[in-house]
Amino acid sequence: MRLTSRPVSDETFSALAKGGGGAGAMAELRAMQGLKNRLLVRALVLEAEEAGHPHAALSARAYDLLAEMEAHERERVESELCHPAVGAWALRTYLSLRAGTGAKDDPGRLAALVVAIAVRARIACRVRLAVEEDTVVLPALGSLTVPAGVRGVLDVTVRPDADGDGAELDLGRSTVRVDPLRDGTGWRVLRRLPVGPGLSLVVDDADPYRWPAGHVTEPRLSDSQVGHWASCLHDAWRVLTARHWTVAAELTSGISVLTPIHAPAFGQNSATSRETFGTVALSEPQHGLGMAATFAHEIQHAKLTALTDMVDLTRPEDGRRHYAPWRSDPRPVNGLLQGAYAYLGVAGFWRRQHGLEQGARAFRGQVEFARWREAAYLVTGTLMSSGGLNERGEEFVKAMRGTLERWLDEPVDLAVAAQARREAGQHLTSWRRRNS
């Protein structure tokens, strides 16, 4: 398979440092994440052979099939290698093979990815697949319920429909029909939520690698829950395309998966992870505006995480911790930078949005803008004086600080400023009490 590398461009670095980036920057980051996954897949195949893993031959054969497919379906293979759960599986499997710890992360799972690509690309082929559990997940596609008595290493034949998008899979003496659009007997598809023209997001509520902390993920959503998510996503997209064009472009270019996670007692949970670039994990959304604000926040984390896979911005950890106006615990420099960058995005969202709201929502939107621009600016100062940034990191944070300085010059109502200061003061008082 093709293995190439190139650094992030100066233009993209500069755009990201100012808090934006857009579709072009996100596409560059996504391409580099795809390359990382490609390198990890190749490395784990070699490590499996070196370690004498029982499924080393399966992974090697699957890799050869993947290379053959790429010769004819390059874009499809690249897209599937960018699927977040594929990246998480590749990383964990490579690390476990290197460490020689456990057999949970199976290199033979590469064959399931090959099956998924074959179905999507309508390629007839035969794949050797290890079937050891009741369910086989085809990444980015869905999950098979394995017929009783069908276990072991099987030759799985993929027979694409003559006039449709699905395929029949022969597993031993059993046949299961796989349809990328709907459930069937022994088959559960990953649902896709339409966002805009030509754009949809996968709801991944099946893959065991969909999120690093498996204990917080929700089981498969019901049809009514999916309907609610789809409605909120539709409204969120309308919010983003009305005024938040850069966020909308970054969502289109870089985010492909939504993973449902447990809700807190109050409010909503959301997160991104270095392992699963392209995924936004969130608890059940409450409304479209909140979902749009969540995207503005989490896309910042996704961009910075992907960038720091290529460019170091901080010096080695020195053990010191700092105040973050959005956390209850002291944070290291890396965490502080992540938070400041995310809340730069939050402040930017409410800067653009509050003028579109009315009444209490307009007031609240102004408070969010005023509070988080000041909080993020405060933290950029902490970062610059911390000694924890390297030269590129200082360049990056200076650009962030420049954006925030311009925003600090924008007037807000006196009552808004007072409320923002009050909330910031309450947080600091609470933080000091907790961490004294």
Secondary structure by P-SEA (a helix, b strand, c coil): cbbbbbcccaaaaaaaaaccccaaaaaaaaaaaaaaaaaaaaaaaaaaaaacccaaaaaaaaaaaaaaaaaccaaaaaaaaacaaaaaaaaaaaaaaaacccccccccaaaaaaaaaaaaacccccccccccccccccccccccccccccccccbbbbbccccccbbbbbcccbbbbbbccccccccccbbbbbccccbbbbbcccccccccccccccccccaaaaaaaaaaaaaaaaaaaacaaaaaaaaaccccbbbbbbbccccccccccccccccccccccccaaaaaaaaaaaaaaaaaaaaaaccccccccccbbbbbccccccccaaaaaaaaaaaaaaaaaaaaccccccaaaaaaaaaaaaaaaaaaaaaaaaaaacccccaaaaaaaaaaaaaaaaaaaccccaaaaaaaaaaaaaaaaaaaaacc
